[in-house]
Amino acid sequence: MNSHLFIKNQDVFDIDNSPDRYPLEKFFLAIVIHLTMKNSSVTERPAYDLTICEVRNTSLVLLWKAPVYEGKSPITGYLVDYKEVDAEDWITANEKPTSKRYFKVTDLHEGHTYVFKVRAVNDAGVGKSSEISEPVLVEARPGTKEIFSGVDDEGNIYLAFECKEATDASHFAWGKSYEEIDDSDKFKIETEGNHSKLYFKNPDKSDLGTYSISVSDTDGVSSSFIMDDEAIPLKSELAYEVLDKGEVRFWIQAESLSPDSTFRFVINDKEVENSDRHKINCDRSNGIIEMVMDRFTIDNEGTYTVQIQDGKAKNQSSLVLIGDAFKAVLAESELQRKEFLRKQGPHFSEFLHWKVTEACEVLLSCKVANTKKETVFKWYKDGSGIDADEVPDLQKGECHFSIPRLSRKDEGVYKATLSDDRGHDVSTLELSGKVYSDIILALSGVSGKSASPLKILCTEEGIRLQCFLKYYNEEMKVNWSHRESKISSGEKMKIGGGEDVAWLQICEPTEKDKGNYTFEIFGDKESYKRTLDLSGQAFDDAYAEFQRLKAAAFAEKNRGKVIGGLPDVVTIMDGKTLNLTCTVFGNPDPEVIWFKNDKVFEFNEHYAFSLEQGKYASLTIKGVSSEDSGKYSIHVKNKYGGETVDVTVSVYRHGEKMPEIKPGQLAKPRPIPPSEEVLKPEGKAKSRNK
């Protein structure tokens, strides 16, 4: 039994396979519709599924599907109509119907928006129009690439395409006459990353035609290429490079060119001729055509095309430099031009940079070139001139500025300048922020290699663990840990350091503070660790020394002292009254004894002693005579010790020349040690915890 079809809402249905979907009374209506359309004089079923691709600045390609029914006679071609969105009248793009189901619409206006429709044609005439396409803006995407042809080293002809927007999920779909290629006997497709190639295995005339490619998972990236027997194979598409002086060279290479071949360079639809501004050259022996633009400016944005003809063979290639793509070329050209001009005078061949030496000094370095005897080199920091320890030797071409011990005071903007009658050049380095942090990391790495084993130093506060390094800065990243637990600096554990040492102070140590301690310093690439086991005899010895030092410090703090007021020498005329006064201190209050010539003497009307408020001590000698000359001493002591201060008294007679007096100095005390009981340590740490 033959299968029958009918139409509903422009869709085709198989009646035999869907009897339950349509009641009998509608079946006959479908047959009538079907026969009516089969006998139509012209096609009533329009083309459908209009698709737009290969949108360029003045053209695009329109694809469509054939009508479901052709009418009484087969379709012989299609007419393509278009108009701007706001226009009234439609324009027919092709005077003669095209037999293909694709058409390249040209001569469109860049930046304008268009809509399209398609009409099928048969022997009876022109049929109904398709539905109108979605509006499309005619404008090439920045960085648009085209398919190009080439020949590899083994003589294989290929078509190639590059899509920078391709993702890992993208599929490169090659087609012939816009039908996807699946013939592995005639073609081989190789796709890697954002490049894809279509190889012709055994090329013949049947391979001539239009080839296309579309890339999925992009914003409609597509291109086409017409392969005919008159196409000149290209080794490379039109490309550009920026030269040393900032010129921009555009070039293309064909597989081969005969002596009679011709070419044209077209920029934004205008042909350019060989001139000082556009230096055009052709090396036919190598197939290279080039154009060098001496000065590339903001006015040079647009599309560049090379058209080649060699006998009947033709080819062309275009390069779109618009938007970001153009800005990148312009920026590179301007940079190279500035670099060229800069290098005409004295200049920096290597700009200011930093490095850390093995001695942990920071070295700011640069290299200079094209100097002469008259060239002047200067260093600056934050705009002010500075002198370097090393005078730069411009003939050697290297200049250095040394920072021996980096700290925050060295932050700032460092600048080096070169100048002579040919020009001026500047190099700047801002030593702050991330640069400063990176230098500290580098210093940590160099210094970390030199780290000594951990050493114990006992103080009156507790037990200090020390690591000696070539250089230490408290901004370096370091970790101290106890039994593998990180230590934070606080009242119990204090972390600090000096110029060449990092330390951990364990205040008032107890049994809990025993165990392994680790110091770690982090460089830019690796870290360095040093470990010490503070337990057993090592802890006991350190704790005993801490207690001794603590007791000694307490004794020193509280012993008897003469705080001030006594000179080392006193000169006085006989008959005068001498008063020696000083302040004493001690906790508990010290005992105060006066001596003359190292002997205790009796106080009477001639010698008087007083101690007010327990701290103001004085000795008064009334009506001094030559017999009162000699050494007087004050002895101040409590259980924690004390000191003795000597004063030499010289008495001269009335009428005698006053002896020459040397500049007065305070008397220097002599210490008196505390009792042995006071200096005894309190015992081991465990006894302190009871």
C-alpha positions in Angstrom: 0.0 0.0 0.0 1.4 3.4 -1.0 2.0 6.0 1.7 0.0 9.2 1.5 0.9 12.7 2.8 -1.2 15.7 3.7 -0.4 19.2 4.9 -1.5 20.8 8.1 -0.2 24.2 9.2 2.7 23.9 6.6 3.9 20.6 8.1 3.9 17.2 6.3 2.1 14.2 7.9 2.1 10.6 7.0 -1.5 9.6 7.0 -0.9 5.9 6.9 1.2 6.0 10.1 -1.1 8.4 12.0 -4.7 7.3 11.4 -5.7 7.9 15.0 -4.7 11.5 15.0 -7.1 12.7 12.3 -10.8 11.7 12.1 -12.2 10.3 8.9 -14.1 13.5 8.1 -10.9 15.5 8.0 -9.1 12.8 5.9 -10.9 13.7 2.7 -10.4 17.4 3.3 -6.6 16.8 3.5 -6.7 14.8 0.2 -8.5 17.7 -1.5 -5.9 20.2 -0.3 -3.1 17.9 -1.4 -4.5 17.5 -5.0 -5.3 21.2 -5.3 -1.7 22.1 -4.5 -0.3 19.4 -6.8 -2.2 20.9 -9.7 -1.2 24.6 -8.9 0.1 26.5 -11.8 2.9 28.1 -9.7 4.4 27.0 -6.5 2.2 28.1 -3.5 4.5 26.6 -0.9 7.3 29.1 -0.2 10.9 28.5 0.7 11.5 28.5 4.5 14.1 28.4 7.3 16.1 31.4 6.1 19.5 31.5 7.7 22.1 34.4 7.5 25.8 33.8 7.8 29.2 35.4 6.7 28.2 38.9 7.6 30.8 41.3 6.4 30.9 45.1 6.0 29.0 45.2 2.7 27.8 41.7 2.1 26.3 38.5 3.6 25.3 35.0 2.6 21.6 33.9 2.7 20.7 30.2 3.0 17.2 28.7 2.8 15.3 25.4 2.4 13.3 24.4 -0.7 9.5 24.4 -0.5 7.8 21.2 0.6 5.8 21.1 -2.6 7.0 22.4 -6.0 3.7 22.9 -7.7 2.8 21.6 -11.2 6.4 21.9 -12.5 9.8 21.7 -10.8 11.4 24.7 -9.3 14.0 26.3 -11.7 15.4 28.9 -9.4 15.0 31.5 -6.6 14.8 35.2 -6.4 16.3 37.0 -3.3 14.7 40.2 -2.1 15.9 42.6 0.6 15.3 46.0 2.0 16.4 48.2 4.9 14.2 47.7 8.0 12.5 51.1 7.7 12.3 51.2 3.9 9.0 50.6 2.0 10.3 49.1 -1.3 12.0 45.7 -1.7 15.1 45.3 -3.9 15.7 42.1 -5.9 19.3 41.1 -5.5 19.5 38.8 -8.5 18.0 39.6 -11.9 18.3 35.9 -13.0 17.0 33.3 -10.6 19.7 31.2 -8.9 19.4 27.5 -9.0 21.3 27.2 -5.7 19.7 27.5 -2.2 22.2 30.1 -1.1 23.1 33.5 -2.4 25.7 36.1 -1.5 24.0 39.6 -1.3 26.5 42.4 -2.0 26.6 46.2 -2.3 25.0 46.6 1.2 25.7 49.6 3.3 27.9 49.1 6.4 26.2 49.7 9.7 22.6 49.4 8.2 20.1 46.8 9.2 18.3 44.7 6.6 15.6 42.0 6.2 15.4 39.4 3.5 12.9 37.1 1.8 13.1 34.4 -1.0 10.7 33.6 -3.8 10.7 30.2 -5.7 10.4 30.2 -9.5 9.1 27.5 -11.9 7.8 27.3 -15.5 4.5 28.9 -14.4 6.1 31.9 -12.8 7.1 33.3 -9.4 5.7 31.8 -6.3 4.8 33.2 -2.9 7.5 34.9 -0.7 9.0 33.1 2.2 8.5 34.6 5.7 10.7 37.7 6.3 14.0 37.0 8.0 15.1 38.4 11.3 16.7 41.9 11.0 20.5 41.7 10.6 23.1 44.5 11.1 25.6 44.5 8.2 29.0 44.9 10.0 32.0 42.7 10.1 33.0 41.4 13.5 36.4 42.7 14.8 39.2 40.3 13.9 37.1 38.5 11.2 39.1 35.8 9.5 38.5 34.2 6.0 39.2 30.7 4.6 42.5 30.6 2.8 44.0 28.1 0.5 47.5 26.7 0.5 49.8 23.9 -0.4 51.8 22.0 2.2 55.4 20.7 1.9 54.1 17.4 0.4 52.2 19.2 -2.3 48.7 18.6 -0.8 46.1 21.3 -1.4 44.1 22.5 1.6 41.7 25.1 2.8 42.4 26.5 6.3 40.5 28.6 8.8 41.3 30.1 12.2 38.8 31.1 14.9 40.1 32.7 18.0 36.6 32.6 19.6 36.5 28.8 19.4 36.1 27.0 22.8 36.7 23.4 23.7 33.1 22.6 22.9 33.2 24.2 19.4 32.8 22.2 16.2 34.3 23.2 12.9 31.7 22.2 10.3 33.1 22.2 6.7 30.6 22.2 3.8 30.5 22.2 0.1 27.6 24.2 -1.4 26.7 24.8 2.3 26.0 21.1 2.8 28.2 19.5 5.5 31.0 17.3 4.1 31.1 13.7 5.2 33.0 12.1 2.3 36.2 10.7 3.9 37.3 9.2 0.6 37.8 12.7 -1.0 38.5 14.9 2.0 40.4 14.8 5.2 39.7 17.3 8.0 42.2 18.1 10.7 41.2 20.4 13.6 43.6 21.4 16.4 42.7 24.1 19.0 41.3 27.1 17.1 42.6 26.0 13.6 41.0 23.6 11.1 42.1 22.4 7.7 40.3 20.6 4.9 42.6 18.5 2.7 41.8 17.4 -0.8 42.9 13.8 -1.1 42.7 13.3 -4.9 41.7 16.7 -6.3 39.9 16.9 -9.6 37.4 19.1 -11.4 34.6 17.7 -9.4 36.1 19.4 -6.3 35.5 22.9 -7.8 32.8 24.9 -6.1 32.0 26.9 -3.0 33.3 25.7 0.3 32.1 27.0 3.7 32.8 26.6 7.4 30.9 27.5 10.5 32.0 27.2 14.1 29.5 26.2 16.7 29.5 27.6 20.3 30.4 31.1 18.9 28.5 34.1 17.8 27.9 32.9 14.3 31.5 32.7 13.1 31.5 31.5 9.4 33.3 32.0 6.1 33.3 30.6 2.5 35.8 30.1 -0.3 35.2 29.6 -4.0 37.6 26.9 -5.3 37.9 27.2 -9.1 40.5 26.3 -11.7 41.5 29.9 -11.8 42.4 30.4 -8.1 46.0 31.2 -7.2 47.0 29.0 -4.2 48.4 31.0 -1.3 51.1 30.0 1.1 49.9 32.6 3.6 47.0 35.0 3.9 47.4 38.8 4.1 49.2 39.5 7.4 51.0 42.4 9.1 54.1 43.0 11.2 55.4 46.1 13.0 59.0 47.0 12.0 61.7 48.6 14.2 61.0 52.2 13.3 57.2 51.8 13.7 56.4 51.1 10.1 53.7 48.6 9.4 54.4 45.9 6.8 51.5 44.1 5.1 52.4 41.0 3.1 51.0 38.0 1.4 52.7 35.0 -0.2 51.4 33.0 -3.2 52.6 29.5 -4.1 54.1 31.0 -7.2 53.8 34.1 -9.5 54.8 34.5 -13.1 56.7 37.5 -14.3 53.5 38.8 -15.9 51.4 38.6 -12.8 49.7 41.7 -11.5 48.3 42.8 -8.1 46.4 45.6 -6.4 46.4 46.8 -2.8 43.0 48.1 -1.7 42.4 50.0 1.6 38.8 50.6 2.5 37.7 50.0 -1.1 40.3 52.5 -2.5 43.3 51.3 -4.4 46.7 52.7 -3.2 49.7 53.2 -5.4 53.4 52.9 -4.6 54.5 56.1 -2.9 56.6 57.4 -0.1 53.7 56.7 2.2 52.8 53.3 0.8 56.0 51.5 -0.3 54.7 48.6 -2.4 57.0 45.8 -3.7 56.6 42.4 -5.3 59.2 39.5 -5.2 57.7 37.3 -7.8 60.4 34.6 -7.5 59.2 34.0 -3.9 55.6 34.9 -4.5 55.7 37.7 -1.9 53.8 40.9 -2.3 54.3 43.6 0.4 53.3 47.1 1.3 55.2 49.1 4.0 53.4 52.1 5.6 55.9 54.6 6.9 53.6 56.2 9.4 50.6 54.3 10.8 48.0 56.6 12.3 44.5 56.6 13.7 43.2 57.3 10.1 44.4 53.9 8.9 41.6 51.9 10.6 39.7 49.6 8.1 39.9 46.7 5.7 43.1 45.8 3.8 42.8 43.7 0.6 45.3 42.3 -1.9 43.9 41.2 -5.3 46.2 39.0 -7.4 45.9 38.0 -11.1 48.2 35.7 -13.0 46.9 35.0 -16.4 43.4 33.7 -15.9 44.1 32.7 -12.3 42.9 35.1 -9.5 42.9 35.3 -5.7 42.6 37.8 -3.0 43.0 38.1 0.7 41.7 40.6 3.2 42.7 41.7 6.7 40.2 43.6 8.9 41.8 46.0 11.3 38.9 47.5 13.2 38.3 48.3 16.9 40.5 46.5 19.3 42.5 44.7 16.5 43.4 48.1 15.0 44.2 49.7 18.4 46.7 46.9 19.1 48.5 47.5 15.8 48.5 51.3 16.3 49.8 51.0 19.9 52.6 48.6 18.8 53.5 50.9 15.9 53.7 54.0 18.1 55.7 52.2 20.8 58.3 51.0 18.2 58.5 54.5 16.7 59.1 56.1 20.1 61.7 53.4 20.9 63.5 54.1 17.7 63.6 57.9 18.4 64.7 57.3 22.0 67.6 55.1 20.9 69.0 57.9 18.7 70.5 59.5 21.8 71.9 58.1 25.1 69.3 55.6 26.3 68.7 52.8 28.7 69.1 49.4 27.1 67.8 47.8 30.3 65.5 49.9 32.5 65.8 50.1 36.3 65.3 46.8 38.0 66.2 45.3 41.4 68.1 42.3 42.6 69.3 41.0 46.0 72.9 40.1 46.4 74.4 37.3 48.6 75.3 39.9 51.1 71.6 40.8 51.4 71.9 44.3 49.9 69.3 45.5 47.4 70.9 46.5 44.2 69.1 48.9 41.8 70.6 48.3 38.3 70.2 49.5 34.8 72.2 49.3 31.5 72.9 52.3 29.2 73.9 52.5 25.6 75.0 55.1 23.0 76.7 57.3 25.5 79.8 59.5 25.2 82.2 61.3 27.5 79.8 64.3 27.8 76.8 62.1 28.8 75.6 62.9 32.3 74.1 60.2 34.5 72.2 61.0 37.8 70.3 59.2 40.5 67.1 60.6 42.2 64.8 59.5 45.0 61.4 61.1 45.2 62.6 63.9 43.0 65.7 64.8 44.9 69.3 64.0 43.7 71.1 61.3 45.6 74.7 60.1 45.5 75.6 56.5 44.9 78.6 54.8 46.6 79.7 53.5 43.2 80.3 56.1 40.5 78.7 54.7 37.3 81.1 53.8 34.5 79.1 54.7 31.4 81.7 53.1 29.1 81.0 49.7 30.6 77.3 50.4 30.3 76.2 49.3 33.8 75.0 51.5 36.7 74.2 50.4 40.2 72.7 51.9 43.4 73.1 49.9 46.6 70.7 49.8 49.5 72.6 47.9 52.3 69.8 47.2 54.8 66.4 47.7 53.3 63.7 49.2 55.6 60.5 51.3 55.2 62.6 54.5 55.1 64.0 53.3 51.7 60.5 53.2 50.1 60.0 55.7 47.3 60.3 56.4 43.6 63.8 55.9 42.3 64.8 57.5 39.0 67.9 57.4 36.8 68.5 59.9 34.0 70.8 60.2 31.0 71.4 63.3 29.0 73.7 65.0 26.5 73.2 67.2 23.4 71.6 64.4 21.5 68.7 63.7 23.9 67.5 62.7 27.3 66.2 59.4 28.7 64.6 58.4 32.0 64.1 55.1 33.8 61.9 54.9 36.9 61.3 52.2 39.6 58.7 52.6 42.3 60.0 50.8 45.3 56.8 50.3 47.3 53.7 48.1 47.5 54.2 44.8 45.7 57.7 45.6 44.6 58.7 46.2 48.2 57.0 42.9 49.3 58.8 41.0 46.5 62.2 42.3 47.6 61.5 41.3 51.2 60.6 37.8 50.0 63.9 37.7 48.0 65.9 38.9 51.0 64.2 36.2 53.1 65.3 33.6 50.7 69.0 34.7 50.6 69.1 35.3 54.4 67.2 32.0 55.1 70.0 30.0 53.6 72.4 31.5 56.1 70.2 30.8 59.2 72.2 29.5 62.1 71.0 26.7 64.4 68.7 27.9 67.2 70.6 29.1 70.3 69.5 29.7 73.9 70.0 33.1 75.6 68.7 33.5 79.1 67.5 36.9 80.3 65.8 38.3 83.4 62.5 38.0 81.6 62.8 34.3 80.6 64.4 32.1 78.0 65.1 33.5 74.6 65.6 31.4 71.5 67.7 33.1 68.8 68.4 32.4 65.1 71.3 34.5 63.6 71.0 35.4 59.9 72.8 37.6 57.4 69.9 40.1 57.6 66.6 40.3 59.4 63.7 42.6 59.0 60.5 42.2 61.1 58.5 42.5 57.8 59.9 39.2 56.7 57.4 36.3 56.8 58.5 34.0 59.6 56.8 31.4 61.8 57.7 30.2 65.3 56.0 27.0 66.5 56.0 25.0 69.7 55.3 21.2 69.3 54.1 22.0 65.7 51.6 24.6 66.9 52.1 28.1 65.6 53.0 30.8 68.2 51.4 34.2 68.1 53.3 37.1 69.7 51.8 38.1 73.0 52.7 38.7 76.7 53.7 35.1 77.3 55.6 34.6 74.0 57.2 37.6 72.4 58.5 37.5 68.8 61.0 40.0 67.6 64.4 40.5 66.1 67.3 42.8 65.3 69.4 43.5 62.2 70.9 40.0 62.1 68.9 38.0 64.5 65.3 36.7 65.0 64.2 35.7 68.4 61.4 34.2 70.5 61.2 35.3 74.2 59.5 32.8 76.5 58.5 34.9 79.5 58.4 33.3 83.0 58.9 29.8 81.6 57.1 26.8 83.2 57.1 23.0 82.6 54.5 23.6 79.9 57.0 25.4 77.8 59.2 22.4 77.4 59.4 20.7 73.9 60.5 21.2 70.3 60.6 24.8 69.0 60.8 25.5 65.2 61.8 28.7 63.5 60.8 29.0 59.8 61.5 31.8 57.3 59.8 32.0 53.9 61.6 33.0 50.7 60.0 33.6 47.3 60.6 29.9 46.3 61.1 27.9 49.4 61.3 28.1 53.2 64.0 27.4 55.7 63.5 25.7 59.1 65.6 25.5 62.3 64.6 23.4 65.3 65.7 23.1 68.9 64.6 20.7 71.7 64.0 22.7 74.9 63.6 19.9 77.3 65.6 17.8 79.8 68.9 19.1 80.9 68.7 22.0 78.3 65.6 23.3 79.9 66.8 22.8 83.5 70.1 24.7 82.8 68.3 27.5 81.0 65.7 27.8 83.7 68.4 28.0 86.5 70.2 30.7 84.6 67.0 32.6 84.1 66.3 32.5 87.8 69.8 33.7 88.6 69.5 36.6 86.2 66.1 37.5 87.5 67.3 37.6 91.1 70.3 39.7 90.0 68.1 42.1 88.1 65.8 42.4 91.1 68.7 43.1 93.4 70.1 45.7 91.0 66.7 47.4 90.8 66.3 47.6 94.6 69.8 48.0 96.0 71.0 51.1 97.7 72.1 53.9 95.3 73.3 57.4 95.3 71.2 58.9 92.6 73.0 62.2 92.1 74.3 65.5 93.4 77.9 64.8 94.5 80.8 66.1 92.5 84.1 64.1 92.4 86.2 67.2 93.5 85.3 70.2 95.7 87.6 73.2 96.2 86.7 75.6 99.0 88.4 78.6 100.9 89.0 78.1 104.6 86.5 79.6 106.9 83.6 78.7 104.6 80.9 76.1 105.3 80.9 73.1 103.1 77.6 71.2 102.4 77.7 67.8 100.5 74.1 66.8 99.6 72.8 63.9 97.5 69.7 61.7 97.0 69.8 58.1 98.1 67.4 55.2 97.2 66.9 51.6 98.1 64.1 49.1 98.8 64.1 48.6 101.7 65.5 51.9 102.7 69.3 51.7 102.8 71.7 52.4 105.6 73.8 55.6 105.1 77.3 56.0 106.5 79.8 58.8 105.9 83.6 58.2 105.9 86.7 60.5 105.9 89.8 59.0 104.4 88.0 55.5 104.6 87.4 55.8 108.3 84.1 56.4 110.1 84.3 59.7 112.0 82.3 61.2 114.8 79.7 63.9 114.1 79.9 67.1 116.3 79.5 70.8 116.1 82.1 70.9 113.2 80.7 67.9 111.3 76.9 67.5 111.0 74.9 64.7 109.2 71.2 64.6 108.2 68.9 62.3 106.3 65.5 63.8 105.5 62.5 61.8 104.4 64.8 58.8 104.1 66.2 60.0 100.8 68.0 63.4 101.1 71.4 62.8 102.7 73.8 65.7 103.6 77.2 66.3 105.3 77.9 69.8 106.6 81.4 71.0 107.6 81.3 74.4 109.4 84.4 76.7 109.1 86.5 74.5 107.0 90.3 74.5 107.5 93.2 72.9 105.7 92.8 69.9 108.1 89.4 69.2 106.5 91.0 68.5 103.1 90.9 64.8 102.1 88.5 62.1 100.8 84.9 61.9 102.0 82.8 58.9 101.2 79.1 58.1 101.5 78.2 54.4 101.9 74.7 53.4 100.9 73.6 49.8 101.4 70.6 47.4 102.0 70.3 43.6 101.7 70.4 43.8 97.9 73.7 45.7 97.9 74.7 49.3 97.5 77.5 51.6 96.5 80.1 54.0 97.7 80.7 57.5 96.3 83.9 59.4 97.0 84.4 63.2 97.0 87.8 64.8 97.2 87.7 68.1 99.2 90.6 70.7 98.8 90.8 73.7 101.1 92.9 76.7 100.3 93.8 79.7 102.6 92.4 83.2 102.4 94.6 85.4 100.3 96.1 82.5 98.4 95.5 82.1 94.7 92.6 79.9 94.1 93.8 76.5 92.7 93.0 75.8 89.0 89.7 74.0 89.0 89.0 71.3 86.4 85.6 71.0 84.9 83.3 69.4 87.4 82.3 65.8 87.0 79.9 63.7 89.1 81.5 61.2 91.3 81.5 57.6 90.1 80.0 55.1 92.5 81.7 51.8 93.5 79.3 48.9 93.8 78.7 46.9 97.0 77.5 43.3 96.2 74.3 41.9 97.8 74.4 39.0 100.2 74.6 35.5 98.8 71.2 34.6 100.1 69.6 37.2 97.9 71.1 35.8 94.7 70.1 32.2 95.3 67.6 31.0 92.5 64.0 30.1 93.6 64.3 26.5 92.3 63.1 24.5 89.3 60.1 25.4 87.3 58.1 22.4 88.6 58.4 23.8 92.2 56.9 27.1 91.0 53.8 25.4 89.9 52.9 23.8 93.2 
